[in-house]
Each structure stands twice: as structure tokens, then as C-alpha cells.
């Protein structure tokens, strides 16, 4: 009897589990059907509402505010360019906002003009304001004037880098073609560079010629610097060795006979007279030395002399005054 009762209980449990399993399978089928329906609906949704492409105009980078404009005509275009770049990255809502921003970046003469003209300019559109602003301040070197400055431009003591920068600025507003600019650029270079460029191909473009001239200039300046350093070392080493046959000193030649090696080297390096220490002549041409030979002894100008004296000898009268 107990065995039959346990068997019936087990059959009942199995029946309940079978029922639960059937319900679970039905739920899974329902979820699978819903998922399939959603997958079919997504392409239609994508076609109905496509995603808007990301506009490249929305990608911005930080731009600093332009420096204050004081009214210099040569800097007007650069100032307006900086304002334009600033507006591109931080769009102003209205023309008045742009005009107000530009006026806020004015100072000195430019601000005085804006103050005096505010009743007139604050009613303008932005384009009208730009036209008025350029009419007042935009008067840089252009056309014939730039060409004249370009024709007179010379390298001088500057490096080719500095010379080429000024050349490019003037060339940009001169309106000259590249053939003319090539001739003018060569004309303004120093003779030593022209000699180096004489064997180069004449088919070089302006950019190629400028780059080549810069490289040659760097090389020549380095060679000159090395030569000066070697010459200075030779003079310095020679000053440390006592001369085998020193020049005889004259009785009152205090300035040259008492010179220390360092002072003698300093005068030689700075092209100063070894007798009086003054520039512009050598010891053989020294007027003070000649005056000694004629009966005059002049005051010492040597920086190492601790006393200042003056003697005047008058040969004709036969007396000496000190």
C-alpha cells in the first residue's frame, strides 16, 4: 500500500513538472516571436529616420581674441583676418554683435574714430561696417610703392632669413611675376652669396632660390665664425710668448712700454693705437708720438696709467713749463 501511494505521488510530481515545462516552452516561443518582429521593424525605422551626418563645421578649435588694433594701416588686414577666424569658431548671432566685438578690440586712434562715429556705424550692417573700416584704416604699402621698396631692398648686415622675410612681404603686394622677383631677390643679396650662386642653375624657382641662399648663408657665416675664433686663438697664444726682438722703447713712451700682455691684446683686438690707446690710427701714425719727437709730450690716455700729466717744451725759448 505504501509503495502504491509513493508511486502515485511521484506520478503527480512528474505531471506537474511536465505542465511547467510546457508553459516554459510556450513562453520562449512567444519571446522569440516578439524578437523576430522587432528585428524586422528596425530596418524600416532606419529608413524612415536616417541619422544626420556629423557636419565638419561643428568641429572647432580654440582661437584667441585678436590683439588690440591701434589704427596702424599696415596691420589692418591682419586684424580683420583674426576677427574673421574668431567669428568662424565662435559665431556671433547678429551683425551688431560682430560690430560690437570689433569695436571692443580697438584702442588709441582706432578707438577715437569709433567713438566719434558710433552714432553712424552702430546702425550699419556688418558688411557696411567692414567697408567703412577699410576705407579709414586699410592703406598698406601696395602697388607701385611696394615695388619701389622691393627694388631698393638689400640684405646688408642681416641674415638671408631676415632679408627673405621682408622680401616676401613686399613681393606679396607688389603684383610682380616670379621672373621679376627672381632678379630682384638676387640683386639684393650680398656679393659673397652672389659669387656662390653664380654657378647654380638659373632654372630654380623663387622658393628654391631662397632656400638655397639661406643654406649658403648659414654655411658662410659658420666658416667666418670659425676663422675668427682661430685668429683670436693665434693672437692670444702669441701674446703669451715674449717677443725675441722687442721694439726699443722711447724715453717718454710710457703708454706702450708699460702695457701688460692683456692690455696689449685688447688694443690689438679693438684696432687701437699701442701708444695712446685711441682708435683710428696705428702707432706709426700716432700724432702724440710725433709730437714727442718735435718737443711735445702729450697727456697719457692709457687706462692703466694712474696719473695724468702734461708737459710743454718750448725749444725756441729754451725753457720747460710743467
C-alpha positions in Angstrom: 0.0 0.0 0.0 2.8 2.4 0.9 4.5 1.6 -2.4 1.5 2.4 -4.4 0.9 5.7 -2.5 4.6 6.7 -3.2 4.2 5.8 -6.8 1.1 7.9 -7.2 2.9 10.9 -5.5 5.8 10.6 -7.9 3.4 10.4 -10.9 1.7 13.6 -9.7 5.1 15.4 -9.4 6.1 14.4 -12.9 2.8 15.6 -14.2 3.3 19.0 -12.6 6.8 19.3 -14.0 5.6 18.4 -17.4 2.9 21.1 -17.2 5.5 23.7 -16.1 7.9 22.6 -18.9 5.1 23.1 -21.4 4.3 26.6 -20.1 8.1 27.5 -20.3 8.3 26.3 -23.9 5.3 28.4 -24.8 6.8 31.5 -23.1 10.1 31.0 -25.0 8.2 30.8 -28.3 6.3 34.0 -27.5 9.6 35.9 -26.7 11.2 34.5 -29.9 8.3 35.7 -31.9 8.4 39.2 -30.4 12.2 39.4 -31.0 11.7 38.4 -34.7 9.1 41.1 -35.1 11.5 43.8 -33.6 14.3 42.8 -36.0 12.0 43.2 -38.9 10.9 46.7 -37.8 14.4 48.1 -37.2 15.4 48.5 -40.9 12.1 50.2 -41.7 12.8 52.6 -38.7 16.3 53.3 -40.0 14.9 54.1 -43.5 12.2 56.4 -42.1 14.5 58.3 -39.8 18.1 58.3 -41.1 20.8 59.6 -38.8 22.0 63.1 -39.6 25.7 63.2 -40.7 28.1 65.0 -38.5 28.9 68.3 -40.0 32.5 69.2 -40.3 31.6 72.8 -39.5 30.8 71.8 -35.9 34.4 70.7 -35.3 36.1 73.8 -33.9 39.3 74.6 -32.1 40.1 77.3 -29.6 41.0 80.7 -31.2 42.4 83.6 -29.2 40.9 87.0 -29.4 42.8 89.4 -31.7 45.2 91.9 -30.2 44.1 95.4 -29.8 44.1 97.4 -33.0 45.6 100.9 -32.6 44.9 102.2 -36.1 48.2 101.2 -37.8 47.3 100.9 -41.5 49.9 98.2 -42.1 48.1 95.9 -39.5 44.5 96.5 -40.6 44.2 93.4 -42.8 45.8 91.1 -40.3 43.4 92.4 -37.6 40.4 91.8 -39.8 41.6 88.3 -40.7 42.0 87.4 -37.0 38.5 88.7 -36.3 37.1 86.6 -39.2 38.8 83.5 -37.8 37.4 84.2 -34.4 33.9 84.6 -35.8 34.2 81.3 -37.7 34.9 79.4 -34.4 32.6 81.5 -32.2 29.7 82.6 -34.4 28.1 85.9 -33.5 24.3 85.9 -33.6 23.8 89.3 -35.3 25.7 91.9 -37.2 25.6 94.2 -34.2 27.3 91.6 -32.1 30.2 91.4 -34.6 30.5 95.1 -34.9 30.5 95.4 -31.1 33.2 92.8 -30.8 35.5 94.6 -33.3 34.9 97.9 -31.5 35.8 96.3 -28.2 39.2 95.3 -29.7 40.1 98.9 -30.7 42.4 101.3 -28.9 44.1 104.7 -29.2 43.4 106.3 -32.6 41.1 103.5 -33.8 39.0 103.7 -30.7 38.8 107.5 -31.0 37.5 107.1 -34.6 34.9 104.5 -33.4 33.8 106.8 -30.5 33.4 109.8 -32.8 31.5 107.7 -35.5 29.4 105.4 -33.2 26.1 107.1 -33.9 26.7 106.4 -37.6 28.3 103.0 -37.5 26.1 101.2 -35.0 23.2 101.4 -37.5 25.2 99.7 -40.2 25.2 96.1 -41.3 28.4 94.1 -40.7 29.4 94.3 -44.4 28.8 98.1 -44.4 30.9 98.5 -41.3 33.8 96.5 -42.9 33.7 98.7 -45.9 33.8 101.8 -43.8 36.5 100.4 -41.6 38.7 99.5 -44.6 38.1 103.0 -46.1 39.6 104.5 -42.9 42.4 102.2 -42.0 43.3 99.8 -44.8 46.1 101.7 -46.6 49.2 99.5 -46.5 52.2 99.6 -48.9 50.8 98.3 -52.2 51.4 98.5 -56.0 54.0 101.0 -57.1 55.1 101.8 -53.6 55.8 98.2 -52.7 57.6 97.7 -56.0 59.9 100.7 -55.3 60.7 99.4 -51.8 61.3 96.0 -53.2 63.7 97.3 -55.9 65.7 99.2 -53.1 65.7 96.2 -50.7 69.2 95.0 -49.8 70.4 92.2 -47.4 73.1 94.3 -45.8 74.3 93.0 -42.4 71.2 90.9 -42.0 70.9 87.1 -42.5 69.2 85.8 -45.6 66.4 84.6 -43.4 65.6 88.1 -42.3 66.1 89.5 -45.8 63.9 86.9 -47.4 61.1 87.5 -44.9 60.9 91.2 -45.7 61.3 90.4 -49.4 58.3 88.0 -49.3 56.1 90.6 -47.5 56.8 93.2 -50.1 56.5 90.8 -53.0 53.1 89.6 -52.0 51.6 93.1 -52.5 53.8 94.2 -55.4 52.0 92.3 -58.2 55.2 91.3 -59.9 55.6 88.0 -61.6 58.1 85.3 -60.4 60.7 86.1 -63.1 61.0 89.7 -62.0 61.1 88.6 -58.3 63.9 86.2 -59.0 66.0 89.0 -60.5 65.2 91.4 -57.6 66.0 88.8 -55.0 69.4 88.1 -56.5 70.1 91.8 -56.8 69.6 92.4 -53.1 72.0 89.6 -51.9 75.5 90.3 -50.6 78.4 89.9 -53.1 79.8 86.8 -51.4 76.5 85.0 -51.7 76.1 86.1 -55.3 79.5 84.5 -56.1 78.4 81.2 -54.5 75.1 81.3 -56.5 76.8 82.2 -59.8 77.4 78.5 -60.7 73.9 77.4 -59.8 71.2 76.5 -62.3 69.2 79.5 -63.4 66.0 77.3 -63.7 65.4 77.4 -59.9 62.1 78.7 -58.8 61.8 81.6 -56.3 61.3 79.3 -53.3 64.2 77.1 -54.3 66.5 80.1 -54.8 65.5 81.5 -51.4 66.1 78.1 -49.6 69.4 77.6 -51.3 70.5 81.2 -50.4 69.6 80.5 -46.8 71.7 77.3 -46.7 74.7 79.0 -48.2 74.4 82.0 -45.9 74.4 79.7 -42.9 77.5 77.9 -44.2 79.4 81.2 -44.9 78.5 82.6 -41.5 79.7 79.4 -39.8 83.0 79.5 -41.8 83.6 83.2 -40.9 82.9 82.4 -37.2 85.4 79.6 -37.2 88.1 81.7 -38.9 87.7 84.5 -36.3 87.9 82.0 -33.5 91.1 80.6 -34.9 92.6 84.0 -35.5 91.8 85.1 -31.9 93.4 81.9 -30.5 96.6 82.6 -32.5 96.8 86.2 -31.3 96.1 85.1 -27.7 98.8 82.4 -27.9 101.3 84.8 -29.5 100.7 87.3 -26.7 101.7 84.8 -24.1 105.1 84.3 -25.7 107.7 87.1 -25.1 109.0 88.5 -28.4 112.6 87.6 -29.3 113.4 91.1 -30.6 111.2 93.6 -28.8 110.9 97.1 -30.2 113.1 99.7 -28.5 111.1 102.0 -26.3 111.4 105.7 -26.4 112.2 107.7 -23.3 108.7 109.1 -22.6 106.8 106.2 -24.4 105.1 105.2 -21.1 101.8 104.1 -22.6 103.3 101.4 -24.9 106.3 100.3 -22.8 104.2 99.6 -19.7 101.4 97.7 -21.4 100.6 94.4 -19.9 100.1 91.5 -22.3 96.3 91.6 -21.6 96.1 95.4 -22.4 98.3 95.0 -25.5 96.0 92.2 -26.8 92.9 94.3 -26.0 94.3 97.2 -28.1 95.2 94.9 -31.0 91.8 93.2 -30.9 90.0 96.5 -31.0 92.3 98.2 -33.5 93.6 100.7 -31.0 96.9 102.6 -31.1 99.5 100.8 -29.0 101.0 104.2 -27.9 98.0 106.3 -26.9 95.2 103.8 -26.8 92.9 105.7 -29.2 91.2 104.3 -32.3 91.6 105.4 -35.9 95.3 105.1 -36.4 98.3 102.9 -35.7 101.4 103.6 -33.6 103.4 104.8 -36.6 100.8 107.3 -37.4 100.2 108.5 -33.8 100.3 112.3 -33.5 101.2 112.1 -29.8 104.2 110.1 -30.6 105.2 112.6 -33.4 104.7 115.5 -31.0 107.2 113.9 -28.6 109.8 113.8 -31.4 109.1 117.5 -32.1 109.4 118.5 -28.4 105.9 118.0 -27.1 104.8 115.3 -24.6 101.0 114.9 -24.5 98.9 113.6 -21.6 98.5 109.8 -21.3 95.2 108.3 -22.2 96.1 104.7 -21.2 93.5 103.1 -18.9 96.3 101.5 -16.9 98.1 104.8 -16.2 97.3 106.0 -12.7 98.3 109.7 -13.2 97.6 112.4 -15.6 100.4 114.8 -16.6 101.0 117.4 -19.2 104.4 118.9 -20.2 105.0 121.6 -22.8 108.6 122.1 -24.1 109.4 125.2 -26.0 112.6 124.7 -27.8 112.8 128.2 -29.2 112.7 129.9 -25.8 114.9 127.3 -24.1 112.7 126.6 -21.1 110.2 123.9 -19.9 106.9 124.5 -18.3 105.1 121.8 -16.3 
